C-alpha cells in the first residue's frame, strides 16, 4: 500500500495538483492519476490515504511466474505541481525494495547539453543518476545530482563551470561512470 503526504512550511494554504504516475520495470505498463490537493499551512498534510499500489494486470504476473505481489516491479512517482504556473513544487520516487531483487532496465538515458544546461530524459525509470566530470582544473557545481528520473518528466540541471568538458554518468544498474556528453547512454 501507499500513502502520500506533503509538507507546507508557509503560513498560508497551498493549492496544488498531485500527479501520481506508476511505471513497471518489466513491461510498458503505466498508470496515471491526478488530484487537486490543499497543503495546510505550517504542517504536514495527508494527500492520499493508504491505497493499494496500482500494478500491471494479474495475468501479466502469472505469465511471468510471479509469486510475490504484482507490484513488486512498480516504481511510483508523486509530483506536486502549481496549477497556475505548471511549476513542479516537489517530486518523489518510490522504488520497490530491497533493490537487490530488482533487474534495473536500461533507461535509454539521453542528455542534451547546451552550454552549462543539461536536459535529461529517459524511456524507463532510472535510480540515483549521478553526473561527474574527470578532466579540467576547476570543480563543476551541479544544480542537482543523484536523481531519480522517470519517463515524461524531463529534468533540467545547470552545471556551472562545465566549460565544454566531457560529462560522465552512473546510476543503479550501471555503477561505473561512462562518458555521455550529449549522447544516448
N, C-alpha and C positions, 0 to 999 in steps of 0.2 A: 504494500500500500504506500501511497504518497500523501503528504500534506505539504502545503505551501504557505509560508509565512513571509511577511515583508516588514521592514523596519523603517520608520519615518522619524528622523531627528528634528524635523522642522516643527514650528509651533502652530502650524495650520494643517488641515487635512490635505492630502494629495490624491487627486483622481488619476487613475492610470488604467491602461489596458494590460491585462495579464495574458500573455501568449504562452501556451504550453504546447511544445512540439516533441513528439516521440519518434525515435529512429531505431530500427532493428539493425544490429551489426551484421546479421547473417542473411538479410534479404533487402528488397527495396521498399518494404512496408513502412509507412509513416502514419502518424495520427496528429491532427492539429485541433486545438480548441482555443477560444478567445473569451475573456471575461472582463467586464468592467468592474473595477475594484476601487475602494477608497482606503487609503492608508491613513489610519488615525494619527493625530499629532503626537509627537514625542513618545512613541511606544511601538511595540511590535503588534501586528495585526494578522490574524489567521485569514489568509486569502482564499484557500480552498481546504475544506475539511478533509479528513482522511478519505481517500478513494482508492479503488483498485487501479494499479498501473495499467494503462492501455497496452495491449500487446497483439502480436500477429494472431490471426485466427488459429484455433486449436489444431485444425487439420495440418497446418504448417509444422507445428511442433511434433505431431505424430509422425509426419513424413520424415522429420529429422531425428526421430527416435529419442525425443526429449523426455526425461523422467522428472526433471525439476519443474518449477513454474514456467509458464510460457513467456514470462517477461525476463527470463534470465539473460537475454542479449539486447535489452532495450535501454537506450540512452534517452534521458528526458531533459529537455532544456526549458527553463522558465525565463521569460523576459518581461520586465515592466517597461511599458512604452508610454510616453506622454501622448495623449490622444490628440492634442492640438498641433504639436510640432513634429511628431513621429520620432522624437529623440529617444534612444534607449536609455532608460534611467538606471536599470540594473539587469544583470543576467546571471544565470547559474546553470551548470550542467550536473546532472546526477548520473553516475555510471554504475552498472551492475558490479557487485563485489562478491568475492575477492577478485582482483584483477588477474591473478594468475590463472583463473579458469576461462578467461576471455581470449578469443582469437581476434586480435585487432586487425580489421581490414585495411588495405591500402587506402588512405583517404583521398588519393589523387589530388594532393596539395598543389595549389597554384598560388604563386606570389608575384604580383605585378609591382615593379619598383619604378617609382617616378621621383627622381631626386632623393629626398630623405623620407618619402612616404611609401609604405608597403601596404598593398591591399591583398588580403589573404582570403582565398575561397577553397572549399573542399566539396567533394561529392559524397563522402562518407565522414561521419564524425571522427575527430582526432583529439586525443587526450594529451595534455601537457606539452604543447608545441612550444619549443624554445628556440629563439634566434640568437646567433652569435656571429662574430667576425674573428678571424685569426691573423689578419695582416694589418699593418699600419701601426703608428705610434700612439695615437690618442684613442681613448675609450669611447665607444658608442653609447649614448644614453637612449634607451628604448622607452617609449611612452607606455608600453605594456609588454609583457613577456610571460611565458609559461601559460599559454592559452588553451582552453578547450574551444574548438571551432566546429560548428555544425553546418550542414548544407543550408543555403538560403539566408545565412546571417554573416555576410562578409565582414571581416574585421579590418580596420584601418589602423596602422601603427606608424608612429613617427620615430625614425632612427636618427636622432641628432648626432652629427659628426660622422655619418656614414661615408661621405666623400667617395662615392663610387667603388667602395670596397666590396669584395665578394661576401655574400650573406650565406651563412650555414644554418641548417635547421635539424633538429632532432625531436622525436616525440615517442610516446609509449608505443612499442612495437617496432620502432626503428631508433634505438637509443644512440647509435653512432651518428654524429652530425655529418651531414652531407652538404655540398655546395648547391645552392638552389637559386641564386640570383636571377629573378625574373623568369624562371623556368618551372616546368612541372616537376614535382618531387615524387 
